[in-house]
Amino acid sequence: MQAPVRLKAGPRLGEGRVEVLREGKWGSVCDHLWDVPAASVVCRELGFGTAKEALNRAQLGQGPGAQAPAR
């Protein structure tokens, strides 16, 4: 079973910081190894198709909660 995933704090639909639900709390995905193929998996899961880019270094701000590894 996959963990629920969402996008938060994005300026437009289909953009945002990736967060996953773990043990009842939302946490940001660590972007250390974040790349377009990883972002594409999340985009497809959310119904957006393939990612055009994968931002890192918390360009959309750090989220609350613990960080989950990107891989």
Secondary structure, DSSP 8 states (H G I E B T S, - for coil): ----EEEES-SSTT-SEEEEEETTEEEEB--TT--HHHHHHHHHHTT--S-S----TTTT---SS--B---
